[in-house]
Every structure is written in C-alpha cells, then in structure tokens.
C-alpha cells in the first residue's frame, strides 16, 4: 500500500474518530447543561424568576445585540462588561452590605478583617450552595435565601435603570457605549434581568456532588470562591507537554522526509493563453463585491474601536443613537465573514471549470443568480440587525429577521436559512463544473477530491447553526455556534485553501503533482487531527462538563503543531515568485500567500496558544487578548489568503491587461504593516493590562470602566490610530487597483483578443 493511500486512510480515521468525540461530548453537554428551572423562588416558595421569564429574557438579550454588547460567560464584545461577572460582583457586594448592616450595624467596608472574612465565608456558603429540587411531575425549583433575594433586587434595579434611560446612569451607559433606552420596554428589561441572573447563577452554583460550578469556576473571583479547578491546571500543563512532543515529532518527520527539487518552470505561462469561460467572467463581480465589503468592514472597525474611547460618541457626535456600538460591531464582524467568504466562493466558482475544462449549461446564469442572492442576504441581514437592535421588532419577529445575538451568527433565522441555501447553490454549481475532473485518473486526483470534499463541508456545515432554536439553552447554543465558527471557517475553509493553492501551483508548473498530493493529504490530516476536536477549547467555561477541558486542552495544542513548520512553506512560496520571468504576473498573489504563512504562525500559532490552554483562557477569556488573536488570525490568515486567491483568479480574468505594481505593493505592505501595528501597539498591550487587572482584583475588574477607561488603556486604544490608518490605506490601495483594472478592461473591450480575456464589466 503506497504512502498516499495510507495517508488517505488516516484522514478518514481522523474524521470518523473526531466527529464521534465531538458528538459524544455534545451529548454530555446536553445532559449536564446548567438547568433552567421552572422557577427561582424565595424560601416561602414565591417565584422570583420563572422559566418563561428566563427564556423570554434570552430573546431580549439577543434582540439588543447579544454578544455584541458586553459578554456572557466570557463570550462577546469588550467595551461593556461581562454581564455574568458584573452581576456576581454587584450581587456579592449587596449581599455583604445587607448582612453587615443586619449583624453589625455598619457597611461591609467599615468592618475589621476578621469580621469581613467571616461574612465572605457566609457569602460563599450561600451563593455556591445548589438548592435545586425536582418535583414528582418534573418541575425544577431553586430556592434562594432572603438575603440573596434582597441582593438580587438591588442588582435588578441597577440593570433596569442601566438598560433604560435613567439619567443617573447616563455616564455609565456612555462608558459602556450603550445608547439611551437600549431596551425601552420595562417588561423586557425585567425579563432580561431573569436571563442575566440565570447566567450568573450557573457561574457561582456548584454542580450537585462537586466543588466547582456549572462554568468550571469561571469567572475568576476569589471573594466568591471562584478559583481555577485542578482539571484546569493539570490539563494546561499536559497541553504544553503535548505541544512540545508534537512539534518535536513533526520536525523529526520533516527532517527524515525526502524533499524533491522543484520542477523547472515552463518558458511560457501555462495559464496565460487560456481564455476564461462565460461563467468565469461572471465571477469577476464576486471579487468587486468582496473588496467593497472589505472597505466597509474597515470603516466600521474604526468606528467600533473609537467607541472604546468616547463611549457613545464619535468625535463628539452622538453616533450611537443612530449606529449603536452593538450594530457597528455586528456589521464589522459579520462583514469579515461575508467578504472573505465571497472571495473564497468566487475562487471555487472560478477554479472548478479550470480543473475540468468543462462549462456546464446555465453555469453563468447560476453564478449570476447566486451573486444576486448573496447581495440580498448581506443587505437584508444588515438592515434586519439594525431594526432589531433599535427594538422595532417584537421578540419573535426579531428572531426571524433581526438580530440572533450570537457572534458571527448574528443574522436573523430567515437570512441564515437563505445563506445556507446560497451555499448549497454554490456547491451545486461547483459540483456541476468539477465533476468531469473527479473521474479522471490523473496525478492530481487525490487533491481534487480533497478540494471537492472541503466544498461539500463548506456547503453543509454552516447548517450546524440551525440546530440552535429560539429558546435553546445557552450551553448548547455555544456548542453549535462553535461548530460554525471553528469548523466551518477555521477547519474546512482552511482545507479548501490548501487544496486550491496546491492545484494552482501545479497548474503553473511550480511544484510536482506527486509532491502536492502528498503535502496536501498530510497537511490535512495533521491540521484536522487537532482542529476538529480542538473546537472544544472555546467551550471550557460555557456550562460544560470538565471532560471538555481535557479534550480541548490536548487537541487545541495539537492545532498549533503544524504551524511550527509554516516558515518552510513561506520560504518555498517566496522563492516561487521569481521562478520564471512570467511569474511576475503572479508576484503579489504569491506574496499574499507568504503573508498568510507568516500570520498563521504569529496570529493563529503564537497568539492563539496564548489563550488556548485552560489556565490561560480562565483568566483572559473575553479580554483584548482574544481580540489580538482574532484580528491577527482572521485577517492575517483568512483575509490575506482571500486577497491572494482573488488576485490569482483576476490574473486569469484580466489577460494581457497591465496591472499596477505600485498599487498592489502599497496594498500588500500597508495591510500587513497596519495589521501588525494594530495588534502589537494597541490590542495586545490592552489585553496584557487587563490580564494584570484580573489577577490583582478579579475578572469583573478587568472589564470595568475603571480599567477600560483608565488613562493607560485609553492611550493604548488611541495607539490603534496609526495602525488603523495604515491598514485602511491598504484597503484603499486594493480598491484603487481593482478600479484601475476595471477601467482598463472597459477601455480594452472590443479592441481585439484582449476583450475575450478581460474582467467582464457586464457579466
């Protein structure tokens, strides 16, 4: 049995084993999720919050932006507080003051250290105790002490004022970047309180028979007894050992392997004389759309970042009343997915006919219809999100057409279904075009099959988001959300990109088909070995059992292993740019592939592992360290790769049209230098500042205005400006480049053979 077949079998085993583990753990999460009781009651049995209150409150939370306005269990945005940690801290202070005045006639802060220690122990005994009871008919009731009920009422009053328009809290709303009357309806605010309390209850209440909470003692708050569990510490150490062992094994394998010399490139560009098909010409509009969405995303990113300094205002303009922070951040994160996915989907539509040499009937029509559908989903979902956050929808309509509240899956359910339908149309078009190539017994058949399998996964796995219903328990919703964010975006798009790049380079005669087959199959096995089960590192503290920590820690460490050798890939790609005189046409596409490799190591590898070990994430989940990794990995890897793939396809579409090297050079260096400045001059220093604040005072403090709006952090946020400006200039350079070739294409249209190979303005 040859090595390729063994690798293919290994890939199949990895897929079966990994999804078996993921589904099994999903079953465990379902059984052990934090319960939503029939009612929280006082000691007399009078209901404080009911199940209906909590479930409707979850819909209120989703309608106001959900993850895009503060966070719950550490997942969400960073300017407003983590509502779980904030509620717990406020409840604890209220409980201590109420008890201190009842017992000693003084406030808690006026007591001596011995009395304080005694009350803090009583606080922990009360809040951490699980009083859950289940009746014969299956109803769940949770009884709360009288002192706790009084403390909850104080916190509830604070949130009723905060999410309304109480002028006493106007300054705090401004610091949180919340618009006045975030939730104007009193009944909705009361229901929102029920949901926020439930999240806090799960974070402080010990599982039955255990000494840790439903969220594995997250958030860190020593006063409440929330400190790292033994599982957290032990599996973090073992994950580091696994990383070292994995890197050593991969280096050993690389050193022992046979490395073939690169082939001698052809004297002429193998792709240059091939005319694009009608459907390939129609793909040009996808790349125009992708760049347009990218520029809009950059603009919204700047506005969103500025809210961290001025709160509701944008250079003194009360912009949050029209474009609340939760809307601009929603659009910023969602457009990142949209523009990158548009570039990659366009690449799939372009490469499929190129591989097979076959143009299916009505393929161009399908490409055009899909583009129209894409525009409708993008604009419709953005409009729905704005209307939802402005509270113009009722809660049920908001779920369908407005804001679902889950980061990266914010769009309403109808738009979500339409997007899935669009992906299935894309898969159908790719299948029709690539099918003849799948039947050919050629050298590149294994890679073509890997490419097609990734297309199938891209088309289908977005559907995992539909498993979250209107009232799905948050622990289960997070499980399925990360199937989309991690598996769909970080898993199968990565496999798709690896295969496409290999096929492009083989077609150009820059690497041997046999080498490409082995490299793609091996890289896919290595990446998915850690990448699939590594999804669980997002779920350590989302109401999951401790087994998630073990699986997530080990396999997220393995995710980093292949990135240790990414430098070899970067150097090999860099050398290809000068492999032949005609390669000058592909220079900047290759350079963006090199940038992808660099950011894969730095953003996904180094900065990813900064937050992956459980003990690390325990302290810094939801701080700007997460944003550091997110920007460097998402834009650095997937964004740069999307631009590189787009340039490769545009080279075929524009034929003999002369490209502006200056504009592409400006785009490349501005985007990379701007991203680096943004990450290392602002986001990372802010995250590390918050890290110190967590260790010294608890997680709640790192997310409070005292830290977020401290002079040091505000100065560091202002330090984003140089990076943002340079990065924005890179986007403008890219847009100017695209405008330039469109202008040249229109000018060249009808002047000869060039017209058949230019970017079709009317496609």
C-alpha positions, 0 to 999 in steps of 0.5 A, a space after each residue: 500500500 503506497 504512502 498516499 493511500 495510507 495517508 488517505 486512510 488516516 484522514 478518514 480515521 481522523 474524521 470518523 474518530 473526531 466527529 464521534 468525540 465531538 458528538 459524544 461530548 455534545 451529548 454530555 453537554 446536553 445532559 449536564 447543561 446548567 438547568 433552567 428551572 421552572 422557577 427561582 423562588 424565595 424560601 416561602 416558595 414565591 417565584 422570583 424568576 420563572 422559566 418563561 421569564 428566563 427564556 423570554 429574557 434570552 430573546 431580549 438579550 439577543 434582540 439588543 445585540 447579544 454578544 455584541 454588547 458586553 459578554 456572557 460567560 466570557 463570550 462577546 464584545 469588550 467595551 461593556 462588561 461581562 454581564 455574568 461577572 458584573 452581576 456576581 460582583 454587584 450581587 456579592 457586594 449587596 449581599 455583604 452590605 445587607 448582612 453587615 448592616 443586619 449583624 453589625 450595624 455598619 457597611 461591609 467596608 467599615 468592618 475589621 478583617 476578621 469580621 469581613 472574612 467571616 461574612 465572605 465565608 457566609 457569602 460563599 456558603 450561600 451563593 455556591 450552595 445548589 438548592 435545586 429540587 425536582 418535583 414528582 411531575 418534573 418541575 425544577 425549583 431553586 430556592 434562594 435565601 432572603 438575603 440573596 433575594 434582597 441582593 438580587 433586587 438591588 442588582 435588578 434595579 441597577 440593570 433596569 435603570 442601566 438598560 433604560 434611560 435613567 439619567 443617573 446612569 447616563 455616564 455609565 451607559 456612555 462608558 459602556 457605549 450603550 445608547 439611551 433606552 437600549 431596551 425601552 420596554 420595562 417588561 423586557 428589561 425585567 425579563 432580561 434581568 431573569 436571563 442575566 441572573 440565570 447566567 450568573 447563577 450557573 457561574 457561582 452554583 456548584 454542580 450537585 456532588 462537586 466543588 466547582 460550578 456549572 462554568 468550571 469556576 469561571 469567572 475568576 473571583 476569589 471573594 466568591 470562591 471562584 478559583 481555577 479547578 485542578 482539571 484546569 491546571 493539570 490539563 494546561 500543563 499536559 497541553 504544553 507537554 503535548 505541544 512540545 512532543 508534537 512539534 518535536 515529532 513533526 520536525 523529526 518527520 520533516 527532517 527524515 522526509 525526502 524533499 524533491 527539487 522543484 520542477 523547472 518552470 515552463 518558458 511560457 505561462 501555462 495559464 496565460 493563453 487560456 481564455 476564461 469561460 462565460 461563467 468565469 467572467 461572471 465571477 469577476 463581480 464576486 471579487 468587486 463585491 468582496 473588496 467593497 465589503 472589505 472597505 466597509 468592514 474597515 470603516 466600521 472597525 474604526 468606528 467600533 474601536 473609537 467607541 472604546 474611547 468616547 463611549 457613545 460618541 464619535 468625535 463628539 457626535 452622538 453616533 450611537 443613537 443612530 449606529 449603536 456600538 452593538 450594530 457597528 460591531 455586528 456589521 464589522 464582524 459579520 462583514 469579515 465573514 461575508 467578504 472573505 467568504 465571497 472571495 473564497 466562493 468566487 475562487 471555487 466558482 472560478 477554479 472548478 471549470 479550470 480543473 475540468 475544462 468543462 462549462 456546464 449549461 446555465 453555469 453563468 446564469 447560476 453564478 449570476 443568480 447566486 451573486 444576486 442572492 448573496 447581495 440580498 442576504 448581506 443587505 437584508 441581514 444588515 438592515 434586519 440587525 439594525 431594526 432589531 437592535 433599535 427594538 422595532 421588532 417584537 421578540 419573535 419577529 426579531 428572531 426571524 429577521 433581526 438580530 440572533 445575538 450570537 457572534 458571527 451568527 448574528 443574522 436573523 433565522 430567515 437570512 441564515 436559512 437563505 445563506 445556507 441555501 446560497 451555499 448549497 447553490 454554490 456547491 451545486 454549481 461547483 459540483 456541476 463544473 468539477 465533476 468531469 475532473 473527479 473521474 479522471 485518473 490523473 496525478 492530481 486526483 487525490 487533491 481534487 477530491 480533497 478540494 471537492 470534499 472541503 466544498 461539500 463541508 463548506 456547503 453543509 456545515 454552516 447548517 450546524 447553526 440551525 440546530 440552535 432554536 429560539 429558546 435553546 439553552 445557552 450551553 448548547 447554543 455555544 456548542 453549535 455556534 462553535 461548530 460554525 465558527 471553528 469548523 466551518 471557517 477555521 477547519 474546512 475553509 482552511 482545507 479548501 485553501 490548501 487544496 486550491 493553492 496546491 492545484 494552482 501551483 501545479 497548474 503553473 508548473 511550480 511544484 510536482 503533482 506527486 509532491 502536492 498530493 502528498 503535502 496536501 493529504 498530510 497537511 490535512 490530516 495533521 491540521 484536522 487531527 487537532 482542529 476538529 476536536 480542538 473546537 472544544 477549547 472555546 467551550 471550557 467555561 460555557 456550562 460544560 462538563 470538565 471532560 471538555 477541558 481535557 479534550 480541548 486542552 490536548 487537541 487545541 495544542 495539537 492545532 498549533 503543531 503544524 504551524 511550527 513548520 509554516 516558515 518552510 512553506 513561506 520560504 518555498 512560496 517566496 522563492 516561487 515568485 521569481 521562478 520564471 520571468 512570467 511569474 511576475 504576473 503572479 508576484 503579489 498573489 504569491 506574496 499574499 500567500 507568504 503573508 498568510 504563512 507568516 500570520 498563521 504562525 504569529 496570529 493563529 500559532 503564537 497568539 492563539 496558544 496564548 489563550 488556548 490552554 485552560 489556565 490561560 483562557 480562565 483568566 483572559 477569556 473575553 479580554 483584548 487578548 482574544 481580540 489580538 488573536 482574532 484580528 491577527 488570525 482572521 485577517 492575517 490568515 483568512 483575509 490575506 489568503 482571500 486577497 491572494 486567491 482573488 488576485 490569482 483568479 483576476 490574473 486569469 480574468 484580466 489577460 494581457 491587461 497591465 496591472 499596477 505594481 505600485 498599487 498592489 505593493 502599497 496594498 500588500 505592505 500597508 495591510 500587513 504593516 497596519 495589521 501588525 501595528 494594530 495588534 502589537 501597539 494597541 490590542 495586545 498591550 490592552 489585553 496584557 493590562 487587563 490580564 494584570 487587572 484580573 489577577 490583582 482584583 478579579 475578572 469583573 475588574 478587568 472589564 470595568 470602566 475603571 480599567 477600560 477607561 483608565 488613562 493607560 488603556 485609553 492611550 493604548 486604544 488611541 495607539 490603534 490610530 496609526 495602525 488603523 490608518 495604515 491598514 485602511 490605506 491598504 484597503 484603499 490601495 486594493 480598491 484603487 487597483 481593482 478600479 484601475 483594472 476595471 477601467 482598463 478592461 472597459 477601455 480594452 473591450 472590443 479592441 481585439 483578443 484582449 476583450 475575450 480575456 478581460 474582467 467582464 464589466 457586464 457579466 
